[in-house]
Amino acid sequence: MPVKTSATGPVAVLVVTWNSAAVLPEFLASLPAGMDGVDWRLVVADNDSADDTVAVLRALAPDATVVQTGRNAGYAAGINAALDATAGWETGVRAALISNPDVRMRRGCAQTLLAALGTPLPGGDRVGISVPLLYEEDGATVVHSLRRAPTVARAFGEAMIGNRRAGRFPALGELVTDPAAYTGRTRADWAAGALMMLSGELLDACGPWDEFYFLYSEETEYCLRAGDRGFATRLEPAAAAVHLGGDSKVSSFLWTLLVLNRVRLHRRRHGRLPAVAFWAAVLLRESSRALIGKAPSRAAVGALLSPAKLRERPGPAPAAPRSATA
């Protein structure tokens, strides 16, 4: 069902949960401060949690709309289910704030993000996605959340000198590591999806998230698709939040899924031949990491060398994804 948007509607706070009971109480407690000054409603899509996630929601957020998907449907599918639940709102939706349940917004975060939407930019584009400055769990270390579009040159750059060093050079790295980029309103090709505000205009133009990506690359695809339509992703450093983080770097399954989805996304956007070069660069990087004993990279190499793995649609994870959602 299409999402109804309106300049006078509330902001829909969309959260996807999967066995998230442990992180939900603090997330829910932080919402009033983070959403201060904004008319908002909470919608949670639960992907068939086996713990007390739904019970916690019912007890601590009785006014929230809870959508039970009935299966571990994936992150993009959860976002779409939450968006669908707003379709019946008479007021419509002004914007959508997509958040992980392990995010803790600081006071006024959402209001700052909302105010940035629609800002005209050079070249005729406008801000369609605004993201905050994210901090690690210590509340002081800035997360490098901004990214450049994936390219073959950047994939090889990361393979040769590592993603953080390559990130210093725009042509060679996808990760934006320049500290100055995190002190101003910086436009990026895409940003980590832990917390992002989407304009109603963008929702109308881009429609649902791509459910092909069970987990990882869904926010990359959505931001790049938004950019194709003239909607920019921009950091608003006056908005801040703490992100407790995930476990993709230590889980072989999740790391493999992340790596494969990067290759799948490049192939779907650029075609088979460019994708071969991108695949080779990613394989080089993971092989070098595997040689120094990185178990997740060894698993990724095996999957990259399997045509069947590359062709198959990403499926449910056997363990909690991205510390439950992202």
N, C-alpha and C positions, 0 to 999 in steps of 0.2 A: 504494500500500500504506500503511495507517495506521501512523503512528509509534507505537512502543511506548514509554511513559514509565514511569519508576520512580524513587522517591525515593532509591534506592541506586545508580542508574546513573551513568555519567560524563557530563560536559558535552560535547556534540558541538560542536566548533568548525567552523562551516560557512563556507566561502569559495568565491566564484564568481570564476573567472578568465577572461580573454579577452586574449590577448597580454600577459601579465603577467610575463614572464620577468625584466624589469629590476627590478621591485620585490619579487619573491618572496624572494630570498636574505635581505634585511634583515628582512622580515616573519617568515620562519621562524626566524631567529636570535633575534628578540624574543619568540617565543612562550613559552619556558620561564619567563622572568621574569614576563611578563604573566599566565601561568596558574599561577603559584606558589601552592601550597596547594590546588590543585583537581585532581581526577581528570578527565582529559580525553582525547579522541581527535579527530584532525583528519580532516575530510572535505572534499575539494575537488572542485567540479563545474567542469569546463573546457568552455567554450562554443566548442569547435573552434578553438583558438588556432593561428595560422599561424607562431608563433615557437617558442622552446624551452621554453615554460611547462611542459609535461608532463615533459620531460627534466629540468628543474630540480627539479621535485617528486620525481621518482623518485630523483634523486641526493641531494638534501638532506633529504628527508622520506620515507625508504623505508617507514616504518610507516603513512603516511597512506593513507586510502582515496581513490582518485582515480576520479571518475566522468567519463567522456568522453561528453558529450551528443551529439556528432556534428554539431552545428549551432550557429549563433549564436542560441541559444534565448531570450535575454533574462535579466534579473537574477532576476525572480521564478521563472522556470522553473528556473534554476540552483539557487536555494535549495531548491525542491521536490525536485529531483533529488538534492541532497545529503541532505535529510531522508529521502527514500525509502531511501537507502543505509544508514540506521541501523535500518531496520525489522527486520533480521535479528539485531540484537544481542540476545543472551540477557539481558543486564543491563538492557536498555531505556535510555532517555535521561532524565537528571535535568533537564536544561535544554539550550537551544541558544544558543550565542554566534555571532551572525552578524557577520562582519568582512570589510571590504574588504582586499585584499592590500597596499594602500598605507597601512595603519594600523600604528602601532608602540605597543603597550601598554606602560605603565610597570608596574613590579613590583607585583604583587598586585591589578592592575586587575580581573581576572575574579573573584577571590574576594570582593571588595567588591560587585560587581554581583550575584553569586550570592546573597550573604547578604541582599540587599534584597528578593529575590523573595518574594511572599506576604505582605509587610507589610500589615496592615490599615490602611485609610485612613478618614477621616470619610465617612459616607454609605454604608458597607458595601462599597465597592470595595477592591481589594487590588492591590499592585504586581505586574503581570504582565510588564512590560518595564522593565528598568533600563538606563540609558545613562550613560556616563562624561562627565567634562569633557574636551572635545576642544580640542587646541591646533593652531595652524597649524604649518607646517614649521619655523618658528623656535623652536618649543618653548615660547614665552612668550605669544603672542597667543591669547586665548581665542576659539574659534569659537562664534558664536551658533547653536547647534544645536537649540534648543527652538522649537516652533511652536504657534500656536493653530489651531483648526479653521478651514478656509477658509469664509468667508461672503461674501455680496454686499457688506455694509458694509465689510469688511476689504479686499476687492478694490478697491473705489472709493477707500478711504483710501490704499492703496498707489499707485493711479493718480494721485491728486491731490498727494500730498506725498512719495512715495517709500517703499519698504518699510522702510528703517531709521528714518526719522522717524516713520512711522505705527506702527512697532513699539513706540514709547514709550507708546502708548495701546491698551489691550486691545481696545477696540471697533473700532479703525481699522486694526490691523496684525496680520498672521499671524506675522511674525518677532518672537520675544521678545528685546528688546535691553536690557532693564533689567539692569545689571551685578549687582544684588543677586540676580537669579534664578539666577545661576551660582555663588553662594557657599553655597547651601544645598540641601537636598533638595527640589527644585522639581518639582511635577507639571506636565505639559504634555499638550496634546491629541495631539501627535505629536512626533517628533524625527527629525533627520537619521539615515539608516540606515547610516552608516559602521561603527558598532559598537554592537550592542545584544544584551542577554541576555534570552532569552525563557524563561519558566517552563514546566515540563512540563504544568502545569495549563492554561496558556494554549494550548499546542500542541494539547492534547486538545479544547479548546473552540472554537478558531478554525480548525483544520485548515490546509490548504495556503495559500500565498500566491496572489494573484490574477494569473494569467499573462496576463490581458488587457493589463496594463501591461508592455510590453517593457522599458522603462526609465523611471524617474521616476514618482512618485506611488504606487509599489507599497508603500513603507514608510508613506506617508500613509494609504493605504487600510487597511493591516494594523493600524496603531495605532488608527485610528478604529473599525475593526471590533472590536478588542479592548476599547476603551472602551465600545462598545455592550453588551458582555457582562460589564462590571464589572471589567475588568482595566486598571489605570492604567499610563501611561508616566511614569517619574520619573527625574530626574537624580540621580546619586550623585556629588557633587563630590569625594569622597575617592578615587574611581577616575579615572584619567587616561590619556590616549592622545594621540599625535600623528597627525594626518591630513594626508597630503601633498596632498590635494585633487584636483580634477578639472578638466575643460576645458569644462564646459557654458557658461561665460560668454563664451567666445571662439569656440565652434563654432556656426555658424548652424543646422546640422542638430540638434544636441543641444539648443540653446536652444528651437528650435521644438517639439521633442518634449516638452520640459519644460512649455512653455506649453500645448500642446494637451492633454496629459494632466491638467493642472490642471482644464481645462474639462470633459474627459470624466469625471473623478472626481466633480465637483460634479453633473453631470447624472445620473450613475448613483446617487448618494446622495439627490438632492433632486428629481429629475424635470425635465421639459422646461422649464416656465415659469420656475422659479427659475434654471435654468441659462442662460436667455437674458439675464437681468440680470447674472449672473456673467460670461458671455461678453462683454457690453458693457463691463463694468469692466476686464476683462483687455485687451480691444481698445483701450480708451482709454489704458491704461498703455503698451502696446507701441507704439501710434501716436505717443505723445509722445516715446518713446525713439527711434523711427525718424526723427522729424523733426530730431533733433539729431545724426543720423549713425550711429546704432547699427545695424550691418549685421545682427546676429542678430535684432534686433527687427523690422527690415524683412521678413526672412524669416518671422518669426512672424505679422506682420500679414497677409501673403499667405495663409498657411495658415489663419488664423482666418476669413478671408473666403471660404474655399473649403468649401462644405458637404461635398464629397467627402472632403476631408482630415479634417474633424471626425468623419465617420462611420467612416472606415476604422480597422481595428485597427492599433495601432502596430507597426512592423516593424523589422527589423535596421538597425543604424546602419552607415554606410559607413566610420566611423572609430571608434577605441577609445572606448567609452562611459565617462564618469566616471573617467578615468584608469584604465581597464580594467574597472571594475565598478560604481562607485557615484559 
